[in-house]
Amino acid sequence: MEDEYLKTIERHKAGTKGNRGVDTLAQMFGNLVKIMDETNADILGDLFQGAITYGENGQFLTPEPICQMMAKMNLPTEKTELEGRRTVDDPCCGSGRMLLAAAQIQPN
């Protein structure tokens, strides 16, 4: 699909480097990744649900407070010193909100 992508962005490559559409897209993506890294929040999930699908076809993500509540109910907050592999069940793993909440509660 790379050829199709390059054809699509061709019209956005005109102008001064740093002020072109393709440059703005790269800057916005970089900012998005930075914010997600700093906050551990599911920004992409919110964007997907609110600006792309509009909740059509039953595509609603579990609200963050529900994910946090479920993680708090099921995971210890202290370091457990448990050895070996541990898993978290995210039955509908869309954007990974359950996994993000679990990692906030039990980063160890």
N, C-alpha and C positions, 0 to 999 in steps of 0.2 A: 504494500500500500504506500510505500515511500514515494513512488512516482506520482501517485494521485495527490499526496500531501504537498509535494513540491510544486505541482501544477496549481493547486489551490492557493498556496501562499504567494505565488509569483506576483500578484497585483499588490501585495502588502510589502514588497521589498523596495519600492520606489522611495526616494527621499534621502535625507542625510542620516548616516549611520548613527544610531542612538535615539532617533526620533521616528523611525519607521514602525509600521504596524507589527512586523515580526519582532522588533526590539521590545516594543511595549508588551507583547505577549510573553516574551522570555522574562522580562522584569516582573510582570504580574505573577507568573508561575514561581519565580524565585521568592517573591514576597509571601506567597501562599505556603510554600514549603517551610520558610522561616517561621511563620506564625504557628503552623502546625507543630513544628519542632519545639517551640517555646511553650506552647500551651497544652500540648497533648490532646487538643480538641479535634473533633471530627468536622473540620471545616468543609471538606469535600462532600461529605454526606449531606450537610445542610444545603450546600450549593446544588447538589444533584436533586434533592427532593424539592427544594423551593424554586429553583430557577430552570430546571430541565424537565422533570416529570410532572411537576405541579400536583403530585400525589395521585396521578392517574393510574389506572389499573391496579389500585391497591398498593402502590409502592410508597409505603410510609415507614420511616426508620424509627426504631425504638428511641424515645426521648432520652437524652443523656442522664437526667436524674433517675430514670428507671434503671438504666445500666449501672449507675453508681450504687443505687440501693441494692440491686442484685449482687453486685460484687462484694459489698459490705456484709451482706447476709451470708455469703458463702465462702469468703476467704479470710484467713487470719491477717491482721495488720502488722503483727510483729514478725521478725525474721524467724523462720521455723527451723533452720538447720537441717531440713529434710534433704536427703541425697536422692539423686536420680531425676528422671523426667517427670514433669508435672504438666497437666493439661487443663485447659479451660474450654468448656463447651459453649460454642456460639452457634446455636442451631440454624440461624438464618444469615450467617455472616455476610452482610451486605457491604457496609463500609468499615466494619471492624470496631464498632462502638463498644461492644461487650469486652473485647480484648483490650481496648484502651482503658476502660474502667477497671478491669482486673489488674492491669499493669500499674495503675495509679494506687490501688489499694495494696498490692503485693508486688513491689518492684524487685523483690529478692528472688 
